[in-house]
Amino acid sequence: MEFVPPFCPNRDCEQHQQPVAGFFRRHGFYVAACRPDPVPRFRCRTCRRTFSTQTFRQDYRDRRPELNEPLFKSLVSSTGYRQFARIVRMAVGAAQRKARKIACHAGFLHENLSTHLPVGRTFVLDEEETYEQASIRTVTMPLVVEKEHWFVVTTAVGSIRRLAPEGTARRNWQTRDELKHGRRPDQSAECVEAVLRALDKKLGGDRLVLRSDLKPSYLTIAQQVFGDRVTHERTSSREPRTTYNPLFVVNTTIAMSRDNCGRLRRKSWLVTKKREFLQLHMHQFTVYRNYIRKRFNRDKEDKSPGAHLRLIPRSLTIAEAIRWRQDWGQGSIHPLSTDGSWRIRDGLTGVA
């Protein structure tokens, strides 16, 4: 199907937000070494800027776009950068830069598709702990998961301070590290508040049921963020982790993240070097879990959590998830649109 530009990509142009019919004219084409077919070009009649079909694609200006899908698949299958780079014969630095670009795109895609969540839902909160560079530099990653369909709503990453007992070799190691780099900040409460405020924004001020363990700060922060709109159910983290445990959903999601993301595995040399890159990797895991992978293996229908919540008409393929640029917010092209005419703000009324 022939691509038709849905808007002018120039953010300062009046044809960007509310384009009129015929705002562009065709402006030839160019041939890219990495693509078999000529790429059509266009010129905006208002701002006179030129652009092409590639301007709207996630792999805009990529040198090896054919590797984007295999890279996404590898990074949500616990493969490391070096191993992927060896397999496809590319520099590990190039693989990292490509992965970070895809991860930023995944973050935009999740935010665009989950702007408004259905009301009347129960959400489960917990923190996953890992580390960056060395095991003494601990990191917390709170995440909120919707109970019924296991939809990962949001995550955040921050440093925490976990001191070993006095006199141990590990405590001496921590002391030397803090003398060199300064006292490690504890950002647990800040990150928990960030994920709960992100949840509140997606709910639009509606009531909710929130489940968590007995950590005192959860109760305080939940009341600050939601006020009397939250029903907070608390369960001891020492309860047996069976399917009857109220925290089973988030505990299993954390286990899945450790299985799918190599950097989260304990005692692994794939460990995160900088926590901001862990957050980027979690964007990819979130898109894979929410919109690509079906909810449960036992499900007969191949429907992802996002499809169950009616955020998308059906599950996405990896190719669809990384097809169109998503940094234009709700005006971005919907990932299920083949010709570019269906934008995310059109909701479920668009035609894929």
N, C-alpha and C positions, 0 to 999 in steps of 0.2 A: 504494500500500500504506500502511495506516495506521501512523503512527509510535507506537512504544511506548518510553517512557523506559527505557534499559538500567540506569541507576543514578541516585542522587541527586547532582546537581552540587555540593552542599555538601560540601567536602572534610572537614569535621569531623563529618559525619554517618556513622553506622555503616552506612548503606545506600549509601555511596559505593563502598567497596572490594568488599564482599560483599553485594549487595542480595538480599533475599528476594522471592519472588513476591508481588505485590500490595502492594509497599511504598508505592505512590502511589494517589491517587484523582484523578479528573478535576476540574478547577476552572474550567470555562468556557472562554472564548476571548477574544481581542482582535483588532481589525482594524488592520493596519498600512497606512499610506499607500503604501508601496513594494511591497505584495504584493496579489495579486488575491483570495486566499482567506483566511478567518479562521485565526488561529494558535492551536492548542489550548494550554490551560494545565493545569498539574498541581500537586498539593500533596503533599509527602512526609508520610507518616503518622508518621514518627519525629521529624524535626526541625521539622516544620510549615512549612518553607520552600516558597515557590511558585516555579515555573519553567515554561518553555514549550518547545516544539519548537525555537524559535530559540536557546535557551540552549546547545544542543548543536552549533549550526552555526558555521562559521568566520565568516560574515558577521553574527554577533551584534552588534546595535546599529549596523550600517552604515546610512547614509542612502540610499546608491545601490548596493545589492548587485548590480544588473544589470551594473555596470561592472567587477566583480572579474575575471570571466573574460577580457573584452577587455584589461584592464590586464595580467594575467599573460601573455597571449599577446603583447602588445606588448613587454613588457620582456625576453622571451626571443627577440625578433626584432629586437633592436638599435634599438628606438625609444626616444627620450628622453621624460622626463616632460613637458616643455613641449609637444612635438608631440602627445602623447596628450591632454594637457589642452585643446589647441586643438581637436582633433577632436571630443571629447565635450562641449566647452563646460563645463569646470569649472576651478576655481583650481588652479594648479600645486602649491601647498602641500597641497591636499586630495588630489591624485594621489599626492604623495610619502608622506603619512601612510597612505593606503590601501595603497600598495605595501609599506611597511615592515611593516604588520600582516600582509599576505599572506606576506611573506618570513619573518617570525618563525614563522608557521604552517608554512611549507615546511620550515624547519629542524626543527621538532618532528616533522613527518611522516617525514622521512628518518631521523631517529634511531629513531623507533618501528618503522619497517619493516625497518631494517637492524641490529637489535640483535645478531643472530648471522649471520655470513657462513659459507658453506660452506668446509670445510677443504681443504687440498691445492691452494691457488691461488697464482698468481704475481701480485705487485703491483709497479707501477712508480711511482717517486717522482721528482718534479722540482719546480722553483720557477718560477713565472711572475712577471715583474716589470712593474710599472706605477708610477703615481705619484698623489699626492693634491694637489689645488689647483695646484701648480706642478711642472714637470718635475724640479726639483732636489730635491723631497721624494719620494724613491723609496720604493716599497712592494714587499714580497715576498709572494707567495701560493703556498706549497707545496701540492701536491695529490697524493693517492694514487689510482691508477686500477687496477682489476683487469684483468689482461692479456687474457683470452679474450673477455670480453663488454663491456669498456670501461665498467665500472661505476665511477662516481666515488665513492670511499669517504668521503673527508673532505677539507676544505680549512681553511686558517687564513690570517689576514692580519696582517702586522706591518710596522713601519717598518724600513728599512735605510739605511745611509749610503754613498753612492757619490760620492766626491770627484773632481772634474775635475782635470786637470793644473795645476800651479802656474803662475800668471801669466796664465791664460786668463780671458776675461770671465765664463765660467760659474763658475769657481772663486771669483772675486771676488764673484759673486752669492751663492754658497753661504756664503762667509765672512760677508757682511752678514746673511744670513738666520739663521745660527747665533748671531751676536752679538745679534740681536733675540730669537730664540726659544729659544736654548740648543742645545747639541750634540744632533744627531739620533741617537737610539739605534738600534743594530743588533739587531733581534729575529729574525734569520733562524734561528739555532740553536734559539731558544725555540719558534718556529712549527713547525719541522721535528719537534722532539720532540713537540709537541702532536698533530700528525697521525699520527705513528707510534704514540703511546700510544692514540689513538682507534682506530687499526687493530688494535692488540693486544687492546683491550677487546672489539672485535667478533669477534675470532678465538677468544677465550676461552683464550688460552695455548697454542694449537696452533702447529705449525711452519709456516714459510712461506718462499717465495723472494721476495726483494726485489731489484729492479733499479733502478739509479740511475746518474748520471754519476760522474766521478772526484772530486767535491768532497770533501775530507778529512773535513769534519764529518759527512757522511752516514754514513760507516763507523763513526765514534766513537759517534754517537747511536744508530744501529741496534744496536750491540753493547750499549749501556747499556739499551735498551728491551727487546730480545728475547733477549739473551744468546746461548747456543748453539742457540737454536731457529730462527735465521735463516740462510739461505744467501744471501749478498749477492753479486750479480753486478753488476760495474761496467763501464761503457762510456764511452769518451771522447765528450764532447759535440761534438767536431770531426768525428766520423764522418759520412759522407753520410747525410742524413735521408731515406732510402728506406724502403720497406716492410720491408726486411730488418734495419733498425736495431732493436736490442732496446728502444730508447726511443721507437719510432715511436708506440706507443699514447698515451703521455702527451704527446708533442709535438703530435700531431694533436688531442687533447682540449684542449690549451691554445689551439691555433688555432681550434677550434670555439667556445671560450668567448669569444675576441676577436670572433668573427663574431656570436655570439648576444647578447652583452652590450655595448651601445654604449659604456659607460664604460671598457671595457678596450681599445678601439681606440686605436692610437697616433695622436697629434696630433689628438685629437678634443675638441670643447668639451663633450662629455658626460662628461668626466673626473670621477672621484670627488673630492668635496670633503672627505670624511672617510672614513678607511679602514674604520670600522665599518659604514658603509653599503655598502661593497664586499662585505663578508662577508655581509650580508643579501641582496644581489643574487645572490651565489653560491649561497645556499640555493635560490633559485628556479631557477637554472640546473641545480643538482644534481637537483632533483625532475623537471624537464623531461627532462634527459638520462637519468636512471635509470629513470623509471617511466612516462613519457608517450611520448617519441620512440622509434621502433623502433631496434634496435641499429645496423644498417647499412642504407643505402638499397637495397642489393642483396638484402636478406633478403626471401623470399617471404612469410613470416609477419610479421604486425604485432606482434612481441614486443619489448618493451623489455629492456634489460639486467637490470632487476629481475625480470622474468618469466622470463628465461633462468636466473637464479640461484635461481628458485623462492621468491623473497621475496614475490611476489604471484601470484595465479593467472593474471592477464592484465594487459596494459598498461592504464593509467588514461587517462581523458580529463581535460582540464583541469578541467571541471566537477566530476568526481569527486575530483580531487586537492585542490580547495579547498572541498569540501562540509562535512565535519565537523571540529569543533575537535579539535586533537591535543595540547593542553597537559595532558592527563591521562595521558600516558605510555602504557603497554601497555593500560591500561583504556579508552583512547579508542575511539570507534567506527571500525571499519574503513572506509576510503574507498570500498570496493566494496559496502558494506551500504546497501540502499535504505530499510529500515525501522528502522535503528538497533540491531537486535538482535545483530549480529555485531561483536565487539570484536577489536582487534588481537591481544590475547593468546590468542585462540582459534586463531590460526595459519591454516593452509590447510584446517582442518576446518570452518570456518564456511560458511554458505550465503549467497551474495551476493543 
